[in-house]
Amino acid sequence: MSERAWFVRLTALALIWVGGVEWLFGRVISRMAASPALEGIGRTIIEVIGRAGLFLISTSFLLALTLYLVEVLHLGATANRRRDSTVLALATFLAVFGVLLAAHAVLSSVAALRDAAWLSITFNVLSLVALAAAATRGALSRSLRATARGGIVLVALAYGTWYYSVFASAVGAAGGPNVPGGGGALLIGEAAALAAPVLFFAATSVETGRWRRMRSWLWPVLAVLLFSAANIADIAVDQGFTGVFTIWSVGFTLYLPWPLYAMSLALFLHALGTCFARLPWPDSSYARPDVGMGLLFLLYAGFYLQLTYQHLLAILAILLLGRLARPFSPEVAIVQVVPPVMEQGSTASELPDRHTATT
């Protein structure tokens, strides 16, 4: 592989692990502090873990921004070589947006600009355009299966309702006309996000036939049993701790019957496991580590895009699911053997092999 391919792969692996720890510590385990029964050393440990998760947000953001910019620039260079003006225009806009995204992260840390409405609205408009453009390209790609394209459309629809709610809230805060349906739009978006794993499961596990292997259901079934037990316990004690965990970790309010969420979780985990399974999938298969990383980043981003980092993860996930970014695709160096030139008075065994390597 080329040096660029090694760099991208290592950055992607670092983001998977660092981003995963940030999500687990900062948005899952830290929510245990909401329990009034947790006191003493237990609460102290949970608070320390939560602070560690918050500390990792900056590192995760830098890794995600690096991966995003390298992949977008590579997408633009590839489109330029292929004379694909549409993808080149998309890559150019995404590259510019990446620079603006980094600038927004700096500006939003300034106290005087932190609550500026114009900055928030401008950023959300640019983020919506970037996400919609990447999703449209992926949804129209003929190289993807119909189920994969449908999954991308559902993800884009879910995030679209989030942007709508943000704009509706901004208009109301500015004293403008009342924009109806902000909260209702989020309910539609949550339903779309809940249905997306069904299509990604069909595009990966069903297409490859891995869903027939009983061992592949081990972790999904365990996760569903744990989630179901938590919901049943919530019903018994009437506390709602499962809802606290889900709304902080992935942004779901659990307004639909909980078995639907359990089924979606099982299909999501199975699709994720299929993408990362070390099996001889055909080259045309959608079940690849790049797609699995896109599914992971959807989990890390969540449904409520409240941080610049979450916006970045959501757009990066769309690029990966649409196969526009491929950090795990190998770039193999082609070695060309040049036959040796016989010098007068020498034998072939005395001459070294001469190789010319091209990438």
C-alpha positions as CSV (number, residue, x, y, z in Angstrom):
1,M,0.0,0.0,0.0
2,S,1.0,3.6,-0.5
3,E,2.1,5.9,2.3
4,R,-1.3,7.8,2.0
5,A,-3.2,4.5,2.3
6,W,-1.3,3.6,5.5
7,F,-1.8,7.0,7.0
8,V,-5.6,7.0,6.2
9,R,-6.0,3.5,7.6
10,L,-4.2,4.3,10.8
11,T,-6.1,7.5,11.2
12,A,-9.4,5.6,10.7
13,L,-8.5,2.9,13.2
14,A,-7.5,5.6,15.8
15,L,-10.8,7.4,15.2
16,I,-12.7,4.1,15.7
17,W,-11.1,3.4,19.1
18,V,-10.8,7.0,20.4
19,G,-14.2,8.0,19.2
20,G,-15.7,4.8,20.6
21,V,-14.2,5.5,24.1
22,E,-15.4,9.1,23.9
23,W,-18.9,7.9,23.1
24,L,-18.9,5.1,25.7
25,F,-17.4,7.2,28.5
26,G,-18.9,10.7,27.8
27,R,-22.4,9.8,26.5
28,V,-23.2,6.4,28.0
29,I,-21.5,5.5,31.3
30,S,-21.5,9.2,32.5
31,R,-25.4,9.0,32.4
32,M,-25.3,6.6,35.4
33,A,-24.7,9.8,37.5
34,A,-28.4,10.6,36.9
35,S,-29.3,7.9,39.3
36,P,-30.1,9.3,42.8
37,A,-29.1,6.0,44.3
38,L,-25.5,6.4,43.2
39,E,-23.5,8.0,46.0
40,G,-20.0,8.0,47.4
41,I,-17.1,6.5,45.6
42,G,-19.4,5.1,42.9
43,R,-20.5,8.5,41.9
44,T,-17.0,9.8,42.0
45,I,-15.8,7.1,39.6
46,I,-18.6,7.7,37.2
47,E,-17.9,11.5,37.2
48,V,-14.2,10.9,36.5
49,I,-15.1,8.5,33.6
50,G,-17.5,11.2,32.2
51,R,-14.8,13.9,32.3
52,A,-12.4,11.5,30.5
53,G,-15.0,11.2,27.8
54,L,-15.3,14.9,27.5
55,F,-11.5,15.3,27.3
56,L,-11.4,12.9,24.3
57,I,-13.8,15.0,22.2
58,S,-11.0,17.3,21.0
59,T,-8.8,14.4,20.0
60,S,-11.6,12.6,18.3
61,F,-12.5,15.8,16.4
62,L,-9.0,16.3,15.1
63,L,-8.8,12.6,14.0
64,A,-12.2,12.9,12.2
65,L,-11.3,16.2,10.5
66,T,-8.0,14.7,9.3
67,L,-9.7,11.6,7.9
68,Y,-12.4,13.7,6.3
69,L,-10.1,16.2,4.6
70,V,-7.7,13.5,3.3
71,E,-10.6,11.4,1.9
72,V,-12.3,14.4,0.3
73,L,-9.1,15.6,-1.3
74,H,-8.5,12.0,-2.6
75,L,-12.0,11.9,-3.9
76,G,-11.4,15.2,-5.8
77,A,-8.1,14.0,-7.2
78,T,-9.7,10.7,-8.4
79,A,-12.6,12.6,-10.0
80,N,-10.2,15.0,-11.7
81,R,-8.3,12.1,-13.3
82,R,-11.6,10.5,-14.5
83,R,-12.9,13.8,-15.7
84,D,-16.0,13.5,-13.5
85,S,-17.1,17.1,-13.1
86,T,-20.0,16.2,-10.8
87,V,-17.9,14.4,-8.2
88,L,-15.2,17.0,-8.5
89,A,-17.6,19.8,-7.7
90,L,-18.9,17.8,-4.7
91,A,-15.4,17.1,-3.5
92,T,-14.5,20.8,-3.9
93,F,-17.5,22.0,-1.8
94,L,-16.8,19.3,0.8
95,A,-13.2,20.4,1.1
96,V,-14.2,24.0,1.5
97,F,-16.8,23.0,4.1
98,G,-14.1,21.1,6.0
99,V,-12.1,24.3,6.3
100,L,-15.1,26.2,7.4
101,L,-16.0,23.4,9.9
102,A,-12.6,23.8,11.5
103,A,-13.1,27.6,11.6
104,H,-16.5,27.1,13.2
105,A,-15.0,24.9,15.9
106,V,-12.6,27.7,16.8
107,L,-15.1,30.5,16.6
108,S,-17.7,28.7,18.7
109,S,-15.1,28.5,21.5
110,V,-15.0,32.3,21.7
111,A,-17.3,33.5,24.4
112,A,-18.5,36.5,22.4
113,L,-19.6,34.3,19.5
114,R,-20.7,31.2,21.3
115,D,-24.4,32.2,21.3
116,A,-24.4,34.1,18.1
117,A,-27.5,33.1,16.1
118,W,-26.0,34.0,12.7
119,L,-23.0,31.8,13.3
120,S,-25.2,28.8,14.3
121,I,-27.6,29.2,11.4
122,T,-24.9,29.7,8.8
123,F,-23.1,26.6,10.0
124,N,-26.2,24.5,10.0
125,V,-27.2,25.6,6.5
126,L,-23.7,24.7,5.2
127,S,-23.8,21.4,7.1
128,L,-27.2,20.5,5.7
129,V,-26.0,21.2,2.1
130,A,-22.9,19.1,2.6
131,L,-24.8,16.2,4.1
132,A,-27.6,16.4,1.4
133,A,-25.1,16.6,-1.4
134,A,-23.1,13.6,-0.2
135,A,-26.3,11.6,0.4
136,T,-27.7,12.5,-3.0
137,R,-24.6,11.2,-4.7
138,G,-24.7,8.0,-2.7
139,A,-28.4,7.5,-3.3
140,L,-27.9,7.9,-7.1
141,S,-24.9,5.7,-7.3
142,R,-25.5,2.8,-9.7
143,S,-22.7,0.7,-8.1
144,L,-24.7,0.4,-4.8
145,R,-27.5,-2.0,-4.2
146,A,-31.0,-0.6,-3.9
147,T,-31.2,-1.5,-0.2
148,A,-28.0,0.4,0.5
149,R,-29.3,3.4,-1.4
150,G,-32.5,3.2,0.5
151,G,-30.7,3.1,3.8
152,I,-28.7,6.3,2.9
153,V,-32.0,8.0,2.0
154,L,-33.5,7.2,5.4
155,V,-30.4,8.4,7.2
156,A,-30.5,11.7,5.2
157,L,-34.3,12.0,5.9
158,A,-33.7,11.5,9.7
159,Y,-31.0,14.2,9.8
160,G,-33.1,16.5,7.6
161,T,-35.8,16.6,10.3
162,W,-33.1,17.5,12.8
163,Y,-32.0,20.5,10.7
164,Y,-35.7,21.5,10.2
165,S,-36.2,21.5,14.0
166,V,-33.1,23.7,14.4
167,F,-34.2,26.2,11.8
168,A,-37.7,26.3,13.3
169,S,-36.3,27.0,16.7
170,A,-34.0,29.7,15.3
171,V,-36.9,31.5,13.5
172,G,-39.0,31.4,16.7
173,A,-36.1,32.7,18.8
174,A,-35.5,35.6,16.4
175,G,-39.2,36.7,16.8
176,G,-40.2,35.4,13.4
177,P,-43.4,33.6,12.5
178,N,-44.2,30.4,14.3
179,V,-42.9,27.5,12.2
180,P,-45.1,24.4,13.0
181,G,-44.0,20.9,13.3
182,G,-40.5,21.1,14.8
183,G,-41.2,18.5,17.4
184,G,-43.3,16.4,15.1
185,A,-40.5,16.4,12.5
186,L,-38.1,14.9,15.0
187,L,-40.5,12.1,15.7
188,I,-40.6,11.3,11.9
189,G,-36.8,11.5,11.8
190,E,-36.5,9.1,14.7
191,A,-38.7,6.6,12.9
192,A,-36.6,6.9,9.8
193,A,-33.4,6.4,11.7
194,L,-35.0,3.3,13.4
195,A,-35.9,1.8,10.0
196,A,-32.5,2.5,8.3
197,P,-30.7,-0.6,10.0
198,V,-33.3,-2.8,8.3
199,L,-32.1,-1.8,4.8
200,F,-28.4,-1.9,5.8
201,F,-29.0,-5.4,7.2
202,A,-30.5,-6.4,3.9
203,A,-27.6,-4.9,2.0
204,T,-24.9,-6.7,4.0
205,S,-26.1,-9.7,6.0
206,V,-28.9,-10.9,3.7
207,E,-26.9,-10.3,0.5
208,T,-24.0,-12.2,1.8
209,G,-26.1,-15.0,3.4
210,R,-24.4,-14.5,6.8
211,W,-27.7,-14.0,8.5
212,R,-28.2,-17.8,8.2
213,R,-25.2,-18.5,10.5
214,M,-26.5,-18.9,14.1
215,R,-23.1,-17.8,15.6
216,S,-23.4,-14.5,13.9
217,W,-26.4,-13.6,16.1
218,L,-24.7,-14.1,19.4
219,W,-23.8,-10.5,20.2
220,P,-27.0,-9.0,18.6
221,V,-29.2,-11.3,20.7
222,L,-27.2,-10.6,23.9
223,A,-27.6,-6.8,23.3
224,V,-31.3,-7.2,22.7
225,L,-31.8,-9.2,25.9
226,L,-29.9,-6.6,27.9
227,F,-32.0,-3.8,26.3
228,S,-35.2,-5.7,26.8
229,A,-34.4,-6.4,30.4
230,A,-33.7,-2.7,31.0
231,N,-37.0,-1.7,29.5
232,I,-38.9,-4.2,31.5
233,A,-37.2,-3.0,34.7
234,D,-38.1,0.5,33.9
235,I,-41.7,-0.4,33.5
236,A,-41.6,-2.3,36.8
237,V,-40.0,0.5,38.9
238,D,-41.4,3.4,36.8
239,Q,-38.0,5.3,36.6
240,G,-37.2,5.6,32.9
241,F,-33.4,5.2,33.1
242,T,-33.2,3.4,29.7
243,G,-34.7,6.5,28.1
244,V,-32.0,8.7,29.8
245,F,-29.3,6.5,28.3
246,T,-30.7,6.3,24.8
247,I,-31.5,10.0,24.5
248,W,-27.9,11.0,25.6
249,S,-26.1,8.3,23.7
250,V,-28.0,8.2,20.3
251,G,-30.7,10.8,20.7
252,F,-33.7,8.5,20.6
253,T,-36.7,9.3,22.8
254,L,-38.2,5.8,22.8
255,Y,-41.6,7.1,21.9
256,L,-42.3,4.0,19.8
257,P,-42.9,0.6,21.3
258,W,-39.6,-0.6,22.7
259,P,-39.6,-4.0,20.8
260,L,-39.1,-2.0,17.6
261,Y,-35.9,-0.4,19.0
262,A,-34.8,-3.9,20.1
263,M,-35.2,-5.3,16.6
264,S,-33.5,-2.3,15.0
265,L,-30.6,-2.7,17.4
266,A,-30.2,-6.4,16.6
267,L,-30.2,-5.7,12.8
268,F,-27.7,-2.8,13.2
269,L,-25.3,-4.9,15.2
270,H,-25.5,-7.9,12.8
271,A,-24.9,-5.6,9.8
272,L,-21.9,-4.1,11.7
273,G,-20.5,-7.5,12.5
274,T,-20.9,-8.6,8.8
275,C,-19.0,-5.6,7.6
276,F,-16.0,-6.3,9.9
277,A,-16.1,-10.1,9.5
278,R,-12.9,-11.5,8.0
279,L,-14.6,-13.6,5.4
280,P,-13.9,-13.9,1.6
281,W,-16.7,-11.5,0.5
282,P,-16.7,-10.8,-3.3
283,D,-15.2,-7.5,-4.4
284,S,-18.7,-6.3,-5.4
285,S,-20.1,-6.9,-1.9
286,Y,-21.4,-3.9,0.1
287,A,-20.3,-5.7,3.4
288,R,-16.9,-4.0,3.7
289,P,-15.0,-2.4,6.6
290,D,-15.5,1.0,5.1
291,V,-19.3,0.6,5.3
292,G,-19.0,-0.9,8.8
293,M,-17.0,2.2,9.9
294,G,-19.8,4.4,8.4
295,L,-22.4,2.5,10.6
296,L,-20.1,3.1,13.6
297,F,-19.9,6.8,12.9
298,L,-23.7,7.0,12.7
299,L,-23.7,5.6,16.2
300,Y,-21.1,8.0,17.5
301,A,-22.8,11.0,15.9
302,G,-26.2,10.2,17.2
303,F,-29.5,11.7,16.0
304,Y,-29.1,15.1,17.8
305,L,-26.2,16.9,16.1
306,Q,-25.4,19.4,18.9
307,L,-21.6,19.5,18.5
308,T,-19.5,20.4,15.5
309,Y,-17.8,17.0,16.0
310,Q,-21.2,15.3,15.6
311,H,-21.9,17.1,12.3
312,L,-18.5,16.0,11.0
313,L,-19.1,12.4,12.0
314,A,-22.6,12.4,10.4
315,I,-21.2,13.7,7.0
316,L,-18.3,11.3,7.2
317,A,-20.6,8.4,7.8
318,I,-22.7,9.3,4.7
319,L,-19.5,9.4,2.6
320,L,-18.5,6.0,3.9
321,L,-21.9,4.4,3.4
322,G,-22.1,5.9,-0.1
323,R,-18.6,4.4,-0.8
324,L,-17.3,7.9,-1.6
325,A,-14.7,7.5,1.1
326,R,-12.8,4.2,1.3
327,P,-10.1,4.3,3.9
328,F,-9.8,0.5,4.1
329,S,-9.6,-0.1,0.4
330,P,-6.0,-1.2,-0.5
331,E,-3.8,0.8,-2.8
332,V,-1.4,-1.9,-4.0
333,A,1.9,-1.0,-5.6
334,I,2.3,-2.6,-9.1
335,V,5.8,-4.0,-9.5
336,Q,7.1,-4.2,-13.0
337,V,10.1,-6.4,-13.7
338,V,12.6,-5.0,-16.2
339,P,14.6,-7.7,-17.9
340,P,18.4,-7.2,-17.3
341,V,20.6,-6.0,-20.1
342,M,23.4,-8.4,-20.8
343,E,26.8,-6.8,-20.8
344,Q,29.5,-8.1,-23.0
345,G,31.5,-10.8,-21.2
346,S,29.0,-11.3,-18.3
347,T,26.5,-14.0,-17.5
348,A,22.9,-13.6,-16.3
349,S,23.8,-15.0,-12.8
350,E,26.3,-12.1,-12.3
351,L,23.7,-9.4,-12.9
352,P,21.3,-8.1,-10.1
353,D,17.6,-8.0,-10.7
354,R,16.3,-4.6,-11.6
355,H,12.8,-3.6,-10.5
356,T,10.8,-0.5,-11.2
357,A,7.9,0.1,-8.8
358,T,5.0,2.3,-9.6
359,T,2.0,3.2,-7.5
